[in-house]
Amino acid sequence: MSRDLGRLAASQYLAELVLCMALSDRPERELYELLGEHLRRLEQSSDDRNILAYLSQAVFTYWRSRELPPKSNAAV
């Protein structure tokens, strides 16, 4: 059951991220296609240790699709 709980939490996070990124005045087909792709990866993962890696990859993919660069707090 804990295995499914981790996948459920990651899936819910991705769905909420897509809803926040979607604009209500135009269709966001690309976002929902990416969501489906990442949900399939989570579902098919045989190793629970990969859930965080899949989630991180999905978040960066969404940022990249919106041309939002990840920010770092590291001093330059």
PyMOL commands that place a pseudoatom at each C-alpha (Angstrom):
pseudoatom trace, name=CA, resn=MET, resi=1, chain=A, elem=C, hetatm=0, pos=[0.000, 0.000, 0.000]
pseudoatom trace, name=CA, resn=SER, resi=2, chain=A, elem=C, hetatm=0, pos=[2.829, 2.460, 0.775]
pseudoatom trace, name=CA, resn=ARG, resi=3, chain=A, elem=C, hetatm=0, pos=[4.161, 1.851, -2.735]
pseudoatom trace, name=CA, resn=ASP, resi=4, chain=A, elem=C, hetatm=0, pos=[0.904, 3.023, -4.247]
pseudoatom trace, name=CA, resn=LEU, resi=5, chain=A, elem=C, hetatm=0, pos=[0.742, 5.961, -1.829]
pseudoatom trace, name=CA, resn=GLY, resi=6, chain=A, elem=C, hetatm=0, pos=[4.037, 7.349, -3.143]
pseudoatom trace, name=CA, resn=ARG, resi=7, chain=A, elem=C, hetatm=0, pos=[2.831, 7.103, -6.727]
pseudoatom trace, name=CA, resn=LEU, resi=8, chain=A, elem=C, hetatm=0, pos=[-0.500, 8.654, -5.796]
pseudoatom trace, name=CA, resn=ALA, resi=9, chain=A, elem=C, hetatm=0, pos=[1.199, 11.605, -4.093]
pseudoatom trace, name=CA, resn=ALA, resi=10, chain=A, elem=C, hetatm=0, pos=[3.516, 12.180, -7.071]
pseudoatom trace, name=CA, resn=SER, resi=11, chain=A, elem=C, hetatm=0, pos=[0.604, 11.910, -9.520]
pseudoatom trace, name=CA, resn=GLN, resi=12, chain=A, elem=C, hetatm=0, pos=[-1.503, 14.343, -7.527]
pseudoatom trace, name=CA, resn=TYR, resi=13, chain=A, elem=C, hetatm=0, pos=[1.374, 16.827, -7.363]
pseudoatom trace, name=CA, resn=LEU, resi=14, chain=A, elem=C, hetatm=0, pos=[1.824, 16.671, -11.147]
pseudoatom trace, name=CA, resn=ALA, resi=15, chain=A, elem=C, hetatm=0, pos=[-1.910, 17.108, -11.756]
pseudoatom trace, name=CA, resn=GLU, resi=16, chain=A, elem=C, hetatm=0, pos=[-2.023, 20.159, -9.480]
pseudoatom trace, name=CA, resn=LEU, resi=17, chain=A, elem=C, hetatm=0, pos=[1.051, 21.611, -11.186]
pseudoatom trace, name=CA, resn=VAL, resi=18, chain=A, elem=C, hetatm=0, pos=[-0.593, 21.242, -14.602]
pseudoatom trace, name=CA, resn=LEU, resi=19, chain=A, elem=C, hetatm=0, pos=[-3.789, 22.870, -13.349]
pseudoatom trace, name=CA, resn=CYS, resi=20, chain=A, elem=C, hetatm=0, pos=[-1.807, 25.827, -11.998]
pseudoatom trace, name=CA, resn=MET, resi=21, chain=A, elem=C, hetatm=0, pos=[0.161, 26.213, -15.233]
pseudoatom trace, name=CA, resn=ALA, resi=22, chain=A, elem=C, hetatm=0, pos=[-2.816, 25.873, -17.570]
pseudoatom trace, name=CA, resn=LEU, resi=23, chain=A, elem=C, hetatm=0, pos=[-4.391, 29.035, -18.866]
pseudoatom trace, name=CA, resn=SER, resi=24, chain=A, elem=C, hetatm=0, pos=[-8.167, 29.045, -18.741]
pseudoatom trace, name=CA, resn=ASP, resi=25, chain=A, elem=C, hetatm=0, pos=[-8.598, 31.073, -21.940]
pseudoatom trace, name=CA, resn=ARG, resi=26, chain=A, elem=C, hetatm=0, pos=[-6.889, 28.588, -24.278]
pseudoatom trace, name=CA, resn=PRO, resi=27, chain=A, elem=C, hetatm=0, pos=[-6.463, 24.832, -24.557]
pseudoatom trace, name=CA, resn=GLU, resi=28, chain=A, elem=C, hetatm=0, pos=[-3.304, 23.383, -23.070]
pseudoatom trace, name=CA, resn=ARG, resi=29, chain=A, elem=C, hetatm=0, pos=[-3.038, 20.155, -25.018]
pseudoatom trace, name=CA, resn=GLU, resi=30, chain=A, elem=C, hetatm=0, pos=[0.755, 19.957, -24.641]
pseudoatom trace, name=CA, resn=LEU, resi=31, chain=A, elem=C, hetatm=0, pos=[0.542, 20.165, -20.843]
pseudoatom trace, name=CA, resn=TYR, resi=32, chain=A, elem=C, hetatm=0, pos=[-2.048, 17.407, -20.630]
pseudoatom trace, name=CA, resn=GLU, resi=33, chain=A, elem=C, hetatm=0, pos=[-0.119, 15.197, -23.055]
pseudoatom trace, name=CA, resn=LEU, resi=34, chain=A, elem=C, hetatm=0, pos=[2.984, 15.637, -20.892]
pseudoatom trace, name=CA, resn=LEU, resi=35, chain=A, elem=C, hetatm=0, pos=[0.919, 14.804, -17.819]
pseudoatom trace, name=CA, resn=GLY, resi=36, chain=A, elem=C, hetatm=0, pos=[-0.266, 11.572, -19.430]
pseudoatom trace, name=CA, resn=GLU, resi=37, chain=A, elem=C, hetatm=0, pos=[3.292, 10.657, -20.405]
pseudoatom trace, name=CA, resn=HIS, resi=38, chain=A, elem=C, hetatm=0, pos=[4.644, 11.250, -16.903]
pseudoatom trace, name=CA, resn=LEU, resi=39, chain=A, elem=C, hetatm=0, pos=[1.751, 9.412, -15.253]
pseudoatom trace, name=CA, resn=ARG, resi=40, chain=A, elem=C, hetatm=0, pos=[2.469, 6.389, -17.465]
pseudoatom trace, name=CA, resn=ARG, resi=41, chain=A, elem=C, hetatm=0, pos=[6.120, 6.478, -16.402]
pseudoatom trace, name=CA, resn=LEU, resi=42, chain=A, elem=C, hetatm=0, pos=[5.127, 6.543, -12.744]
pseudoatom trace, name=CA, resn=GLU, resi=43, chain=A, elem=C, hetatm=0, pos=[2.680, 3.698, -13.243]
pseudoatom trace, name=CA, resn=GLN, resi=44, chain=A, elem=C, hetatm=0, pos=[5.175, 1.516, -15.105]
pseudoatom trace, name=CA, resn=SER, resi=45, chain=A, elem=C, hetatm=0, pos=[8.076, 2.120, -12.724]
pseudoatom trace, name=CA, resn=SER, resi=46, chain=A, elem=C, hetatm=0, pos=[9.079, -1.099, -11.014]
pseudoatom trace, name=CA, resn=ASP, resi=47, chain=A, elem=C, hetatm=0, pos=[11.389, 0.568, -8.485]
pseudoatom trace, name=CA, resn=ASP, resi=48, chain=A, elem=C, hetatm=0, pos=[9.831, 2.844, -5.886]
pseudoatom trace, name=CA, resn=ARG, resi=49, chain=A, elem=C, hetatm=0, pos=[13.138, 4.657, -5.462]
pseudoatom trace, name=CA, resn=ASN, resi=50, chain=A, elem=C, hetatm=0, pos=[12.617, 6.146, -8.930]
pseudoatom trace, name=CA, resn=ILE, resi=51, chain=A, elem=C, hetatm=0, pos=[9.434, 8.012, -8.018]
pseudoatom trace, name=CA, resn=LEU, resi=52, chain=A, elem=C, hetatm=0, pos=[11.275, 11.131, -6.868]
pseudoatom trace, name=CA, resn=ALA, resi=53, chain=A, elem=C, hetatm=0, pos=[13.473, 11.061, -9.972]
pseudoatom trace, name=CA, resn=TYR, resi=54, chain=A, elem=C, hetatm=0, pos=[10.424, 10.822, -12.255]
pseudoatom trace, name=CA, resn=LEU, resi=55, chain=A, elem=C, hetatm=0, pos=[8.707, 13.618, -10.352]
pseudoatom trace, name=CA, resn=SER, resi=56, chain=A, elem=C, hetatm=0, pos=[11.769, 15.883, -10.615]
pseudoatom trace, name=CA, resn=GLN, resi=57, chain=A, elem=C, hetatm=0, pos=[12.118, 15.171, -14.316]
pseudoatom trace, name=CA, resn=ALA, resi=58, chain=A, elem=C, hetatm=0, pos=[8.449, 15.968, -14.883]
pseudoatom trace, name=CA, resn=VAL, resi=59, chain=A, elem=C, hetatm=0, pos=[8.671, 19.296, -13.039]
pseudoatom trace, name=CA, resn=PHE, resi=60, chain=A, elem=C, hetatm=0, pos=[11.709, 20.361, -15.070]
pseudoatom trace, name=CA, resn=THR, resi=61, chain=A, elem=C, hetatm=0, pos=[9.941, 19.288, -18.273]
pseudoatom trace, name=CA, resn=TYR, resi=62, chain=A, elem=C, hetatm=0, pos=[6.954, 21.480, -17.405]
pseudoatom trace, name=CA, resn=TRP, resi=63, chain=A, elem=C, hetatm=0, pos=[9.209, 24.425, -16.575]
pseudoatom trace, name=CA, resn=ARG, resi=64, chain=A, elem=C, hetatm=0, pos=[11.064, 23.964, -19.853]
pseudoatom trace, name=CA, resn=SER, resi=65, chain=A, elem=C, hetatm=0, pos=[7.790, 23.783, -21.804]
pseudoatom trace, name=CA, resn=ARG, resi=66, chain=A, elem=C, hetatm=0, pos=[6.912, 27.214, -20.383]
pseudoatom trace, name=CA, resn=GLU, resi=67, chain=A, elem=C, hetatm=0, pos=[10.455, 28.523, -20.788]
pseudoatom trace, name=CA, resn=LEU, resi=68, chain=A, elem=C, hetatm=0, pos=[10.775, 28.991, -17.024]
pseudoatom trace, name=CA, resn=PRO, resi=69, chain=A, elem=C, hetatm=0, pos=[14.382, 28.384, -16.037]
pseudoatom trace, name=CA, resn=PRO, resi=70, chain=A, elem=C, hetatm=0, pos=[15.051, 26.756, -12.681]
pseudoatom trace, name=CA, resn=LYS, resi=71, chain=A, elem=C, hetatm=0, pos=[16.534, 29.211, -10.208]
pseudoatom trace, name=CA, resn=SER, resi=72, chain=A, elem=C, hetatm=0, pos=[19.342, 28.578, -7.807]
pseudoatom trace, name=CA, resn=ASN, resi=73, chain=A, elem=C, hetatm=0, pos=[20.035, 30.260, -4.500]
pseudoatom trace, name=CA, resn=ALA, resi=74, chain=A, elem=C, hetatm=0, pos=[23.733, 29.545, -4.857]
pseudoatom trace, name=CA, resn=ALA, resi=75, chain=A, elem=C, hetatm=0, pos=[26.033, 32.553, -4.829]
pseudoatom trace, name=CA, resn=VAL, resi=76, chain=A, elem=C, hetatm=0, pos=[27.754, 33.245, -8.118]
for i in range(1, 76): cmd.bond("trace and resi %d" % i, "trace and resi %d" % (i + 1))
show_as sticks, trace
zoom trace
